[in-house]
């Protein structure tokens, strides 16, 4: 039986067993929230097989395209933070799937924060004993929220 986890993943978790799926998930949020591109690259499968479909970049295939989306987000001047919550982890041998929701907060130039709600799925596989993200899909249901997020990040990072 798959159980929903309520405790959010922020990237500040102390993970002692790198073989556990939570290690890959926590590493991703640590890289994201600290704008650490080297750590982000270690988290992703950097082959051409990696695919991301998210609100900031559409469908990106291969690490170089995926990296460009994070470069824009990391270059945005405002503070931001994201956490993963209301999720399930499903492990199938050397693959695990994390399905849940992200909460995000992005400080806009006008001083008003943008609160984000994103449906999120991440797929990881073990490569050489390390969990590497191979796929991400994120969707924002609220069209106004999506437009404000894209405008804030894409215009400021251009």
ABEGO torsion letter per residue (X at the ends): XBBBBABBBAGABBBABAABAAAAAAAAAAAAAAGBAAAAAAABBABAABBBBBAAAEBBBEAAAAAAAAAAAAABABBBBBBBBGBBBBBBEABBBBBBBBBBBBBBAAGBBBBBBBBBBBBBBBBGGBBBBABBBBBBABAAAAAAAAAAAAAAAX
